[in-house]
Amino acid sequence: QLADGVDYTFWTFGGTVPGSFIRVRQGDEVEFHLQNHPDNKMPHNIDLHAVTGPGGGAASSFTAPGHESQFSFRALNPGLYVYHCATAPVPMHVANGMYGLILVEPPGGLPKVDKEYYVVQGDFYTVGKYREKGLQPFDMQKGIDENPTYVVFNGSEGALVGDKALTAKVGEKVRIYFAVGGPNMSSSFHVIGEIFDHVYQEGGSETQENVQTTMVPAGGSTIVDFTVNVPGTYILVDHALFRAFNKGAVGMLK
């Protein structure tokens, strides 16, 4: 489900949007295998922004249906990086959900926190209007026009609310690995009622302190840390607020 009563045929890495969170250390040699299910109709590959080399691995991982590819890379640069399918037409593969994150931790790791969460924003383009019921096909023209029907966290409206909300206790330090899969929209990421103690801007090594809202570009990421000081419900939003209230980009931490 993309929304309540709204079905959508997602394209995924491993059956989820976003795909699995990949975690390695700087200097690691990584052997990567990509399988394309025999029932699929299209070839796929993977471009990991953490990989330096042709296409970020895309040139080495082109995989036809029913086949498997393999390549190796050394994780040279620490940071939080997006990965996505890069088979033509690339925006179509990304718009259907083929993205995720790879974290390359520095040799000593990141500073310790109590809770870690993985949140990726994506924009989806359907033939039907927002919350129009039934199975909704992908609308290429809306994608070209950069006119998303939905802008959501973790692949669906409501993915991070209710009994699926993030959780933390008073006094705990929370870290969110946040990214924008895209393909088009950037995000003004904000947690209502919190101030980010530390923000690793664009997923890099430098940090800012005491940040209210951080900009994350399409195909980019950030790491935010904050401490829960008082009990209650905290709302995660894209602070381009019509996206929260009319396209679905909202989550909760309780």
PAZAPA-4460 file (N, C-alpha, C; in steps of 0.05 Angstrom, whole numbers, plus 32768, in hexadecimal, padded with zeros to 4 digits):
% residues 254
    n_x    n_y    n_z   ca_x   ca_y   ca_z    c_x    c_y    c_z   seq   type   mol
   8011   7FE8   8000   8000   8000   8000   8011   8019   8000     1      Q     A
   800A   802C   7FEF   8016   8046   7FEF   8008   8059   8002     2      L     A
   7FEE   8055   8005   7FDD   8063   8019   7FC5   8051   801F     3      A     A
   7FB5   805A   8031   7F9D   804A   8039   7F8B   8046   8021     4      D     A
   7F88   802D   8018   7F77   8026   8001   7F84   802B   7FE7     5      G     A
   7F9D   8033   7FE7   7FAC   803A   7FCE   7FC3   8025   7FCB     6      V     A
   7FC1   8015   7FB6   7FD6   8001   7FB1   7FE8   800C   7F9A     7      D     A
   8001   8002   7F9B   8015   800B   7F87   8029   7FF4   7F83     8      Y     A
   8031   7FF0   7F6A   8045   7FDC   7F64   8061   7FE8   7F67     9      T     A
   806D   7FE4   7F7F   8088   7FEF   7F84   809D   7FDE   7F76    10      F     A
   80B3   7FEB   7F6F   80CB   7FDD   7F67   80DE   7FE0   7F7F    11      W     A
   80EA   7FCB   7F88   80F9   7FCC   7FA1   8114   7FBD   7FA0    12      T     A
   8125   7FC4   7FB2   813C   7FB4   7FB9   8134   7FA3   7FD1    13      F     A
   812F   7F89   7FCD   8129   7F77   7FE3   810D   7F78   7FEE    14      G     A
   80FB   7F86   7FE0   80DF   7F85   7FE9   80D7   7F9C   7FFB    15      G     A
   80E8   7FAF   8001   80E1   7FC6   8012   80E9   7FE0   8006    16      T     A
   80DA   7FF5   800D   80E1   8010   8006   80E4   8020   8020    17      V     A
   80FC   8029   8026   8115   8026   8017   8121   800A   8019    18      P     A
   8135   8004   800A   8143   7FEA   800C   8152   7FE8   8026    19      G     A
   815F   7FD1   802A   816D   7FCC   8044   8182   7FE1   8049    20      S     A
   8185   7FE8   8063   819A   7FFA   806C   81B5   7FEA   806C    21      F     A
   81C8   7FF3   805D   81E2   7FE6   805B   81F6   7FF5   806D    22      I     A
   8205   7FE7   807D   8217   7FF4   8091   8232   7FE7   808F    23      R     A
   8246   7FF7   8088   8262   7FED   8086   8274   8001   8094    24      V     A
   828E   7FFB   8096   82A2   800D   80A2   82B5   8016   808B    25      R     A
   82BF   802E   808F   82D2   8039   807C   82EA   8026   807A    26      Q     A
   82F2   8020   8062   8308   800D   805D   82FF   7FF1   8058    27      G     A
   82E5   7FEB   805E   82DB   7FD0   8058   82DB   7FCA   803A    28      D     A
   82E1   7FB1   8033   82DC   7FA8   8018   82C1   7F9A   8018    29      E     A
   82B0   7FA3   8006   8294   7F99   8005   8290   7F89   7FEC    30      V     A
   8286   7F71   7FEF   827E   7F61   7FD8   8260   7F62   7FD5    31      E     A
   8257   7F6C   7FBF   823B   7F72   7FBB   822F   7F60   7FA6    32      F     A
   8218   7F53   7FAD   8209   7F42   7F9A   81EE   7F4E   7F95    33      H     A
   81E6   7F4E   7F7C   81CB   7F58   7F75   81BD   7F43   7F64    34      L     A
   81A6   7F3A   7F6D   8196   7F27   7F5F   817D   7F34   7F54    35      Q     A
   8176   7F2D   7F3B   815D   7F38   7F2F   814A   7F20   7F2B    36      N     A
   8133   7F22   7F39   8120   7F0B   7F39   8119   7F03   7F1C    37      H     A
   8117   7EE9   7F17   8110   7EE0   7EFC   80F5   7EE9   7EF1    38      P     A
   80E3   7EF0   7F04   80C8   7EF9   7EFB   80C8   7F17   7EF3    39      D     A
   80DE   7F25   7EF9   80DE   7F42   7EF2   80E0   7F45   7ED4    40      N     A
   80D8   7F5D   7ECB   80D7   7F62   7EAE   80EE   7F75   7EA5    41      K     A
   80FB   7F81   7EB8   810F   7F95   7EB1   812A   7F8F   7EBE    42      M     A
   8140   7F96   7EB1   815A   7F95   7EBF   815D   7FAA   7ED4    43      P     A
   816E   7FA6   7EE8   8173   7FB9   7EFD   8191   7FB9   7F03    44      H     A
   8199   7FCD   7F12   81B5   7FCE   7F1C   81B5   7FDE   7F36    45      N     A
   81CC   7FE6   7F40   81CD   7FF6   7F58   81E4   800A   7F56    46      I     A
   81DE   8023   7F5C   81F1   8039   7F5F   81F2   8040   7F7C    47      D     A
   8209   8039   7F89   820D   8041   7FA5   821E   805A   7FA6    48      L     A
   8213   806F   7FB1   8222   8088   7FB1   823B   8086   7FC2    49      H     A
   823E   8071   7FD2   8256   806D   7FE2   826D   8061   7FD1    50      A     A
   8267   8059   7FB9   827B   804B   7FA8   8287   805F   7F94    51      V     A
   82A1   8060   7F94   82B0   8070   7F80   82B8   805D   7F69    52      T     A
   82AE   8063   7F52   82B2   8052   7F3A   829B   8056   7F27    53      G     A
   829D   804C   7F0F   8288   8051   7EFB   826C   804B   7F04    54      P     A
   825C   805F   7F05   8240   805C   7F0C   823B   8054   7F29    55      G     A
   824F   8056   7F3B   824C   804D   7F56   8245   8030   7F59    56      G     A
   824E   8020   7F46   8248   8003   7F46   8234   7FFC   7F31    57      G     A
   8226   8010   7F25   8211   800A   7F12   821C   7FFC   7EF9    58      A     A
   8235   8004   7EF1   8240   7FF8   7ED9   8247   7FDA   7EDD    59      A     A
   824C   7FD2   7EF7   8253   7FB7   7EFD   823C   7FA5   7F06    60      S     A
   8224   7FB1   7F09   820E   7FA2   7F16   81F6   7FA0   7F04    61      S     A
   81F8   7FA6   7EEB   81E1   7FA4   7ED9   81D8   7F86   7ED8    62      F     A
   81BF   7F82   7EE0   81B5   7F66   7EE4   819B   7F62   7ED6    63      T     A
   819A   7F4F   7EC4   8182   7F48   7EB5   8170   7F37   7EC7    64      A     A
   8156   7F35   7EC2   8145   7F24   7ED1   814F   7F07   7ED1    65      P     A
   814F   7EFB   7EE9   8158   7EDF   7EEC   8176   7EDC   7EEF    66      G     A
   8185   7EF3   7EF1   81A2   7EF2   7EF2   81AB   7EFF   7F0C    67      H     A
   81C5   7EFC   7F11   81D2   7F08   7F29   81EC   7F15   7F20    68      E     A
   81F3   7F2B   7F2C   820C   7F38   7F28   821B   7F3B   7F42    69      S     A
   8235   7F3F   7F40   8246   7F42   7F58   825D   7F55   7F52    70      Q     A
   8263   7F66   7F65   827A   7F78   7F62   8284   7F7E   7F7E    71      F     A
   829C   7F88   7F80   82A8   7F8F   7F9A   82B1   7FAC   7F99    72      S     A
   82B1   7FB9   7FB1   82BB   7FD4   7FB4   82C6   7FD8   7FD0    73      F     A
   82D8   7FEB   7FD2   82E2   7FF3   7FEC   82D4   800D   7FF5    74      R     A
   82CA   800D   800E   82BC   8024   8018   82D1   8039   8021    75      A     A
   82D7   804C   8010   82ED   805F   8014   82E5   8077   8025    76      L     A
   82CC   8080   8023   82C4   809A   802F   82AE   8095   8043    77      N     A
   82B2   809F   805C   829C   809C   8070   8285   80AF   8069    78      P     A
   826D   80A7   8071   8256   80B8   806C   823D   80A6   8068    79      G     A
   8227   80B4   8064   820D   80A7   805F   8205   80AC   8042    80      L     A
   8201   8097   8033   81FE   8099   8016   81E5   808B   800D    81      Y     A
   81D9   8097   7FF9   81C2   808B   7FEB   81CB   8076   7FD8    82      V     A
   81BC   8061   7FD5   81BF   804F   7FBD   81A4   804E   7FAF    83      Y     A
   81A5   8048   7F95   818D   8046   7F85   8192   8037   7F6B    84      H     A
   817D   802E   7F5E   8180   8022   7F44   8187   8037   7F30    85      C     A
   8199   8030   7F1D   81A1   8044   7F09   819F   8039   7EED    86      A     A
   818B   8028   7EE9   8185   801D   7ECE   8171   8030   7EC0    87      T     A
   8176   8036   7EA7   8164   8048   7E98   8148   803D   7E95    88      A     A
   8134   804F   7E98   8136   806B   7EA0   8139   806D   7EBE    89      P     A
   814F   8078   7EC7   8156   8079   7EE3   8140   8085   7EF5    90      V     A
   8134   809C   7EED   811F   80A8   7EFF   8108   8095   7F03    91      P     A
   8101   8085   7EEF   80EA   8073   7EF2   80F0   805D   7F07    92      M     A
   8108   8052   7F07   8110   803E   7F1A   8110   804A   7F37    93      H     A
   811B   8062   7F39   811B   806F   7F53   8100   8076   7F5D    94      V     A
   80EF   8081   7F4B   80D4   8089   7F52   80C3   8072   7F5B    95      A     A
   80C9   805A   7F53   80BA   8043   7F5C   80C5   8036   7F75    96      N     A
   80DA   8042   7F81   80E2   8039   7F9C   80FD   802C   7F9E    97      G     A
   810E   802C   7F89   8127   801E   7F8A   813D   802F   7F95    98      M     A
   813E   8032   7FB0   8153   8042   7FBD   8156   8039   7FDA    99      Y     A
   816C   8042   7FE6   8171   803C   8003   818A   804A   800B   100      G     A
   8196   8042   8022   81AD   8050   802E   81C3   803C   8034   101      L     A
   81DC   8046   8031   81F3   8037   803A   8203   804A   804C   102      I     A
   8209   8041   8064   8218   8051   8077   8235   8046   8078   103      L     A
   8248   8057   8073   8264   8050   8076   826E   805E   808F   104      V     A
   8270   804F   80A5   8279   805B   80BE   8297   805F   80BF   105      E     A
   82A0   8075   80CC   82BD   8078   80D0   82C8   8061   80E1   106      P     A
   82E3   805D   80E0   82EE   8045   80EE   82E5   8042   810B   107      P     A
   82E2   8059   811A   82DA   8057   8136   82BC   8057   8139   108      G     A
   82AC   8057   8124   828F   8058   8125   8285   8074   812C   109      G     A
   826B   8077   812B   825E   8090   8132   825A   8091   8150   110      L     A
   8256   80A9   815B   8251   80AB   8178   8238   809B   8180   111      P     A
   8238   808F   8197   8223   807D   81A0   8209   808C   81A5   112      K     A
   81F3   8080   819D   81D8   808B   81A3   81C7   8073   81AE   113      V     A
   81AF   807A   81B8   819E   8065   81C3   818C   8058   81AE   114      D     A
   8182   8068   819B   8170   805D   8186   8179   8067   816B   115      K     A
   8178   8056   8157   817E   805D   813B   8166   8056   812A   116      E     A
   815F   8068   8117   8149   8063   8105   8151   806B   80E8   117      Y     A
   8144   805E   80D5   814A   8060   80B9   8131   806A   80AB   118      Y     A
   8132   8083   80A0   811B   8090   8093   8124   809B   8078   119      V     A
   8115   8093   8063   811B   809E   8048   8102   80A9   803C   120      V     A
   8104   80C1   8033   80ED   80CF   8025   80EE   80C9   8008   121      Q     A
   80D7   80C4   7FFC   80D5   80C0   7FDF   80BC   80CD   7FD4   122      G     A
   80BD   80D4   7FBA   80A6   80E0   7FAD   809C   80CC   7F98   123      D     A
   8081   80C9   7F98   8074   80B5   7F87   8060   80C3   7F75   124      F     A
   805C   80B7   7F5D   804D   80C4   7F48   8038   80B0   7F3D   125      Y     A
   801F   80B5   7F44   800A   80A2   7F3C   7FF6   80AF   7F29   126      T     A
   7FE9   809F   7F19   7FD5   80A9   7F06   7FBE   80B5   7F15   127      V     A
   7FB5   80A8   7F2B   7F9F   80B2   7F3B   7FA8   80C8   7F4D   128      G     A
   7F95   80D8   7F57   7F9A   80EE   7F69   7FA2   80E3   7F84   129      K     A
   7FAB   80F5   7F96   7FB3   80EE   7FB1   7F9C   80E0   7FBF   130      Y     A
   7FA2   80C8   7FC9   7F8F   80B7   7FD8   7F78   80AC   7FC6   131      R     A
   7F7B   80AD   7FAC   7F67   80A0   7F9B   7F6B   8082   7F9E   132      E     A
   7F56   8073   7FA4   7F57   8057   7FAB   7F5E   8045   7F93   133      K     A
   7F67   802D   7F9B   7F6D   8018   7F87   7F8A   8017   7F7F   134      G     A
   7F91   8005   7F6C   7FAC   8002   7F63   7FB3   8019   7F50   135      L     A
   7FC8   8028   7F57   7FCF   8040   7F48   7FE8   803B   7F38   136      Q     A
   7FE6   803F   7F1D   7FFE   803D   7F0C   8010   8055   7F10   137      P     A
   8029   8051   7F08   803D   8066   7F08   8037   807A   7EF1   138      F     A
   803A   8094   7EF6   8034   80A8   7EE2   804F   80B6   7EDB   139      D     A
   805A   80AE   7EC4   8073   80B9   7EBB   8072   80D7   7EB6   140      M     A
   805C   80E1   7EAC   805A   80FE   7EA6   805B   810E   7EBF   141      Q     A
   804E   8105   7ED5   804F   8113   7EEE   806C   8113   7EF9   142      K     A
   807B   80FD   7EF4   8096   80FD   7EFD   80A7   8111   7EED   143      G     A
   80A3   8112   7ED3   80B2   8125   7EC3   80AB   8142   7ECB   144      I     A
   8092   8146   7ED2   8089   8161   7EDA   8090   8167   7EF7   145      D     A
   809C   8154   7F05   80A3   8157   7F22   808B   815E   7F33   146      E     A
   8075   8150   7F2E   805B   8156   7F3B   8053   813C   7F4A   147      N     A
   805E   8137   7F62   8058   811D   7F6F   803C   811C   7F7B   148      P     A
   8030   8105   7F7A   8017   8100   7F87   801B   80FC   7FA5   149      T     A
   8031   80EE   7FAC   8038   80E8   7FC7   8055   80EF   7FCD   150      Y     A
   805A   80FA   7FE4   8075   80FD   7FEF   8075   80F0   800A   151      V     A
   8082   80D9   800E   807E   80C9   8026   8099   80C0   8032   152      V     A
   8098   80B8   804B   80AE   80AC   8058   80AC   808D   8057   153      F     A
   80C1   8080   8051   80C3   8063   8051   80AE   8055   8040   154      N     A
   80A8   8061   8029   8099   8052   8015   807A   8054   8016   155      G     A
   806F   8060   802B   8052   8061   802B   8048   8077   803F   156      S     A
   8031   8081   803A   8024   8093   804D   801E   8083   8066   157      E     A
   8026   808D   807D   8020   807E   8096   8035   806A   809D   158      G     A
   804C   8069   808F   8060   8055   8096   806D   8059   80B1   159      A     A
   806B   8071   80BC   8078   8077   80D6   8065   8084   80E9   160      L     A
   804C   807C   80E8   8038   8087   80FB   802A   8070   8109   161      V     A
   801A   8077   811E   800B   8062   812D   801D   804E   813A   162      G     A
   8017   8034   8136   8027   801F   8142   8041   801B   8133   163      D     A
   8046   802A   811E   805F   8028   810F   8071   8041   8114   164      K     A
   8069   8051   8128   8078   8069   812E   8093   8062   813A   165      A     A
   80A7   8073   8137   80C0   8070   8145   80BC   8074   8163   166      L     A
   80CD   8068   8173   80CA   806A   8190   80E4   8071   819E   167      T     A
   80E1   807F   81B4   80F8   8086   81C5   80EE   808E   81E1   168      A     A
   8100   808C   81F4   80F9   8094   8210   8106   80AE   8216   169      K     A
   80FB   80BC   8229   8106   80D6   8232   8123   80D1   823B   170      V     A
   8135   80E3   8232   8151   80E0   8238   8161   80D1   8224   171      G     A
   8154   80C3   8211   8163   80B4   81FD   816B   80C6   81E6   172      E     A
   8182   80C0   81DB   818C   80CD   81C3   8185   80BD   81AB   173      K     A
   8178   80CA   8198   816D   80BD   8180   817E   80C6   8168   174      V     A
   8184   80B4   8156   8191   80BA   813D   817F   80B1   8126   175      R     A
   817B   80C3   8113   816B   80BC   80FB   817E   80BE   80E3   176      I     A
   8180   80A8   80D4   818E   80A8   80BB   8178   80AF   80A6   177      Y     A
   8179   80C7   809B   8164   80D1   808A   816F   80D7   806E   178      F     A
   815F   80D0   805A   8168   80D5   803E   814F   80DB   802D   179      A     A
   8155   80E4   8015   8140   80E8   8001   8147   80D7   7FE9   180      V     A
   8137   80C3   7FE5   813B   80B2   7FCD   8134   80C1   7FB4   181      G     A
   8120   80D3   7FB5   8118   80E2   7F9E   8102   80D4   7F8F   182      G     A
   8100   80D8   7F75   8116   80E2   7F64   8118   8100   7F61   183      P     A
   8104   810F   7F6A   8104   812C   7F64   8106   813E   7F7C   184      N     A
   80F6   8139   7F91   80F2   814C   7FA7   8109   814C   7FBB   185      M     A
   8112   8163   7FC4   8123   8166   7FDB   8112   8166   7FF4   186      S     A
   811E   8166   800C   810F   8166   8025   8119   817A   8038   187      S     A
   8107   8187   8046   810D   8199   805D   8107   8189   8076   188      S     A
   8119   8178   807F   8113   8164   8094   8113   8172   80AF   189      F     A
   80FE   816C   80BE   80F9   817A   80D8   80EA   8167   80EA   190      H     A
   80F0   8168   8104   80E1   8159   8118   80D4   816E   812A   191      V     A
   80B9   8170   8129   80AA   8184   8138   80AD   8180   8156   192      I     A
   80B7   8194   8164   80BB   8193   8180   80D7   818A   8189   193      G     A
   80E9   8187   8175   8105   817F   817C   8118   8192   816D   194      E     A
   8130   8193   8178   8146   81A1   816B   815D   818C   8168   195      I     A
   8168   818A   8150   817D   8177   814B   8197   817F   815A   196      F     A
   81A0   816E   816C   81B9   8174   817A   81D1   8175   8166   197      D     A
   81D1   8161   8154   81E6   8160   8140   81D9   8158   8125   198      H     A
   81E3   8165   8110   81DB   815E   80F5   81F4   815A   80E4   199      V     A
   81F6   8142   80D9   820C   813C   80C6   8201   8144   80AB   200      Y     A
   8208   815C   80A2   81FC   8167   808A   8203   8157   8072   201      Q     A
   81EE   8150   8062   81F1   8141   804A   81FF   8126   804F   202      E     A
   81FD   811C   8067   8208   8102   806E   8226   8101   8070   203      G     A
   8233   8119   8071   8250   811A   8072   825C   811A   808E   204      G     A
   8275   8122   8091   8283   8120   80AA   8280   8138   80BC   205      S     A
   827A   814F   80B1   8277   8167   80C1   825B   8169   80CD   206      E     A
   825A   8174   80E5   8240   8176   80F3   823A   8193   80FA   207      T     A
   8220   8199   80FB   8215   81B2   8106   8206   81AB   811F   208      Q     A
   8204   81BE   8131   81F5   81BA   814A   81DD   81CD   814B   209      E     A
   81C8   81C4   815A   81B0   81D4   8160   81A2   81DD   8146   210      N     A
   819A   81C9   8136   818E   81CE   811C   8170   81C8   811D   211      V     A
   815F   81D9   8112   8143   81D5   8112   8139   81C4   80FA   212      Q     A
   8143   81CA   80E3   813A   81BD   80CA   8153   81BA   80B8   213      T     A
   8156   81A3   80AB   816D   819F   809A   8164   8198   807E   214      T     A
   8171   81A4   806A   816A   819F   804E   8179   8186   8044   215      M     A
   816A   8174   8037   8175   815C   802C   816D   815A   800F   216      V     A
   8181   815A   7FFD   817A   815A   7FE0   8171   813E   7FD7   217      P     A
   8164   813D   7FC0   815E   8123   7FB4   8178   8114   7FAF   218      A     A
   8179   80FB   7FB7   8192   80EC   7FB4   81A6   80F2   7FCA   219      G     A
   819E   8100   7FDF   81B0   8107   7FF5   81A6   80FD   8010   220      G     A
   81B5   8103   8025   81AE   80F8   803F   81B7   810B   8055   221      S     A
   81AF   8104   806D   81B9   8112   8085   81B8   80FF   809D   222      T     A
   81C7   8104   80B1   81C4   80F6   80CB   81BE   810B   80E0   223      I     A
   81A8   8107   80EF   81A1   811A   8104   819F   810B   811F   224      V     A
   81AA   8118   8133   81A9   810E   814F   8199   8122   8160   225      D     A
   8188   8118   8171   817A   8129   8184   8174   8119   819D   226      F     A
   8170   8128   81B4   816A   811B   81CD   814D   8121   81D4   227      T     A
   813E   810D   81DC   8122   8111   81E4   8121   811B   8201   228      V     A
   8118   8134   8204   8119   8140   821F   80FF   813D   822E   229      N     A
   80E8   813C   8220   80CE   813A   822D   80BD   8126   821F   230      V     A
   80AA   8118   822D   809A   8104   8220   8086   8111   820D   231      P     A
   807C   8101   81FA   8068   810B   81E7   806C   80FF   81CC   232      G     A
   805D   810A   81B9   805F   8101   819D   806C   8117   818C   233      T     A
   8080   810F   817D   808F   8122   816D   808A   811A   814F   234      Y     A
   8085   812E   813F   807D   8129   8123   8095   812F   8111   235      I     A
   809B   811B   8100   80AF   811E   80EB   80A1   8128   80D2   236      L     A
   80AC   813D   80C6   80A0   8148   80AE   80B5   8151   809A   237      V     A
   80AD   8153   8081   80BA   8165   806E   80AD   8180   8072   238      D     A
   80BD   8194   807A   80B1   81AD   8082   80A8   81BE   8069   239      H     A
   80AA   81B3   8051   809A   81BE   803B   807E   81B2   8041   240      A     A
   806E   81C0   8051   8059   81B4   8061   8042   81A8   8052   241      L     A
   803C   81B2   803A   8027   81A6   802B   802E   8188   8024   242      F     A
   8047   8182   8024   804F   8166   8020   8047   8155   8038   243      R     A
   8048   8160   804F   8040   8151   8067   8022   814D   8068   244      A     A
   8013   8161   8061   7FF6   8160   8066   7FE6   8159   804D   245      F     A
   7FF2   815B   8035   7FE4   8154   801D   7FF1   8140   800B   246      N     A
   8009   8136   8013   8016   8122   8003   8021   810B   8014   247      K     A
   8021   810E   802F   8027   80F7   8040   8042   80F6   804E   248      G     A
   8053   810B   804B   806D   810B   8057   806C   8112   8075   249      A     A
   8064   80FE   8085   8062   8102   80A2   8067   80E8   80B1   250      V     A
   8074   80EA   80C8   8079   80D3   80D9   8078   80DB   80F6   251      G     A
   807C   80C8   8108   8079   80CE   8125   8090   80C0   8134   252      M     A
   8098   80CD   814A   80A9   80C1   815E   809A   80C4   8178   253      L     A
   8096   80AE   8187   8088   80AF   81A0   809A   80A6   81B7   254      K     A
***
